[in-house]
Amino acid sequence: MLQASQVFGAPAYLARALGCAPHDVYQWIAGAEFPTPAQCQHLETLLEDVLAQRGVRQSQYRRWSDRDREPAAA
């Protein structure tokens, strides 16, 4: 959970992506609470889907690539 929240930038963003309360994510990271095994499997599936969509979305918004870029005039 901690690594996933770092990828999203904050536990609150991860919670929004997973459809749960930020408090739950903070509790899981702190080790104060743990999701049930069924919830863990469901959250892992959701996380994989969200990360896959996030990767696609980031590449769609790319404005240019190095090979398309024209060299600067000397």
MODELLER restraints for C-alpha pairs under 7 A, 6 or more apart:
rsr = mdl.restraints
at = mdl.atoms
rsr.add(forms.Gaussian(group=physical.xy_distance, feature=features.Distance(at['CA:1:A'], at['CA:29:A']), mean=5.91, stdev=0.5))
rsr.add(forms.Gaussian(group=physical.xy_distance, feature=features.Distance(at['CA:2:A'], at['CA:29:A']), mean=5.70, stdev=0.5))
rsr.add(forms.Gaussian(group=physical.xy_distance, feature=features.Distance(at['CA:5:A'], at['CA:11:A']), mean=4.74, stdev=0.5))
rsr.add(forms.Gaussian(group=physical.xy_distance, feature=features.Distance(at['CA:5:A'], at['CA:14:A']), mean=5.45, stdev=0.5))
rsr.add(forms.Gaussian(group=physical.xy_distance, feature=features.Distance(at['CA:8:A'], at['CA:14:A']), mean=5.85, stdev=0.5))
rsr.add(forms.Gaussian(group=physical.xy_distance, feature=features.Distance(at['CA:11:A'], at['CA:22:A']), mean=6.38, stdev=0.5))
rsr.add(forms.Gaussian(group=physical.xy_distance, feature=features.Distance(at['CA:11:A'], at['CA:25:A']), mean=6.20, stdev=0.5))
rsr.add(forms.Gaussian(group=physical.xy_distance, feature=features.Distance(at['CA:11:A'], at['CA:26:A']), mean=6.68, stdev=0.5))
rsr.add(forms.Gaussian(group=physical.xy_distance, feature=features.Distance(at['CA:12:A'], at['CA:22:A']), mean=4.91, stdev=0.5))
rsr.add(forms.Gaussian(group=physical.xy_distance, feature=features.Distance(at['CA:15:A'], at['CA:21:A']), mean=5.73, stdev=0.5))
rsr.add(forms.Gaussian(group=physical.xy_distance, feature=features.Distance(at['CA:15:A'], at['CA:22:A']), mean=5.08, stdev=0.5))
rsr.add(forms.Gaussian(group=physical.xy_distance, feature=features.Distance(at['CA:15:A'], at['CA:25:A']), mean=6.24, stdev=0.5))
rsr.add(forms.Gaussian(group=physical.xy_distance, feature=features.Distance(at['CA:17:A'], at['CA:50:A']), mean=6.90, stdev=0.5))
rsr.add(forms.Gaussian(group=physical.xy_distance, feature=features.Distance(at['CA:18:A'], at['CA:43:A']), mean=6.81, stdev=0.5))
rsr.add(forms.Gaussian(group=physical.xy_distance, feature=features.Distance(at['CA:18:A'], at['CA:46:A']), mean=6.32, stdev=0.5))
rsr.add(forms.Gaussian(group=physical.xy_distance, feature=features.Distance(at['CA:18:A'], at['CA:47:A']), mean=6.75, stdev=0.5))
rsr.add(forms.Gaussian(group=physical.xy_distance, feature=features.Distance(at['CA:27:A'], at['CA:33:A']), mean=5.43, stdev=0.5))
rsr.add(forms.Gaussian(group=physical.xy_distance, feature=features.Distance(at['CA:28:A'], at['CA:34:A']), mean=5.51, stdev=0.5))
